[in-house]
Amino acid sequence: MTQKQLPDNLHPDTLAVRVAVDKSQYGENSEAMYLTSSFVQPDAATAARRFAGEEDGYTYSRFTNPTVTSMEQRLARLEGTQACIGTSSGMAAITLLCMGLLKAGDHVICSQSVFGSTLRLIAGEFGKFGVQSTFVSQTDVAQWQAAVQPNTRLLFAETPSNPLTEVCDIQALADVAHAAGALLAVDNCFCTPALQQPVKLGADIVIHSGTKYLDGQGRVIAGALCASQQLVDKNFMPVMRSAGFTLSAFNAWVVLKGMETLAIRMNAQSANALALATWLQAQPQVARVYYPGLASHPQHALAMRQQSGTGGAVVSFDVKAGNPADPVLARQQAFHVIDSTQVCSITANLGDTKTTITHPASTSHGRITEAQRQAAGIGQGLIRLAVGLENIEDLKADLDRGLRSLDTSI
Ligand SMILES: *Cc1c(COP(=O)(O)O)cnc(C)c1O
């Protein structure tokens, strides 16, 4: 069947529902799911050319698969990169990033506020293979600059951070990286290209956990790495073929369909988050709210510039528990608020249409010492919300149930 050619200069909303590989001969309107491990070749000579990379064509789904290609093309267009590789998880994308760029003796500078597994992967696992790393402040660009060494190859940032929503300046970090002859990779999981396009701000590589907002409905584990065609062809595709971080066609299809509603969801969930953060800030039982959309946030102006005028959908807050906070009481109070919810899901995942609520100090950040948690600013009274699509009044009532029965005399 002859295919319509998409015109140039389409808007992101259109790209998000239209970019995909050609339809099959049946003309399906919803993209086909190619659940096949291998592809039949017309003849031996064609097979030889395709395996040698001399001719385009699908051979084996560890390398490429049309459903995965559709997801990759769509995400690349939204991020504004030439190419994208889908991976089995967000962590697989970060492993691919490090394997494709680094060798023993190379140095990485990374924010100390990145996702916990990212920290352990870079410092621990890649450290075993002789990769050096320095962890610096999320927000102090001077620390990144001071950490640069002659062997620095990669700067890695994630913004806003989890759970305190600290925002780093992508443009400033890109300048530090490029002056050092290094590359900047940004984990864009919290904002997604609907709110923030790191490449437009100078980043070289964008990392995604598709598990979060790209799928957006909490169904699959998936990841992606977006970069220039040259980086993908030279650095990442060879690793991908050998290492097999393959995204399944089924999961790719789920993410592909998730992206069709990405901008609508991100804007609605951000609006809910702003309303909830504003309301939380006014509650007498709440000591502090962390949300880039609030004027009280230390990087509010930067966030508004960098994140399409929105704060994203993650909001954290400290419950009051004395001044200075008593950790035992703070934990009790936080648990009480969490356990009093009847709508929010108690789970550490985020990026779902269902609002999730979690206690970082005992879950995502439970494996570090109390002193490390204090240094990171993650107290026992901290609660993180990843705000979904429920009605805002129901969410307020759900949190109010626990808050109003806390002792406000402390
Ligand atoms: C969840 C997450 C990851 C890891 O993604 P997985 O799909 O769980 O492997 C990486 N970075 C951030 C910011 C995340 O929230």
The ligand as an ORCA input file, in Angstrom:
! r2SCAN-3c Opt
* xyz 0 1
  C      12.973      4.983     37.452
  C      14.086      5.826     37.047
  C      15.195      5.284     36.389
  C      15.347      3.829     36.098
  O      14.375      3.370     35.232
  P      13.907      1.838     35.155
  O      13.007      1.817     33.978
  O      13.253      1.512     36.463
  O      15.151      1.025     34.963
  C      16.202      6.154     35.990
  N      16.126      7.475     36.247
  C      15.076      8.017     36.892
  C      15.047      9.481     37.125
  C      14.020      7.216     37.321
  O      12.991      7.776     37.975
*
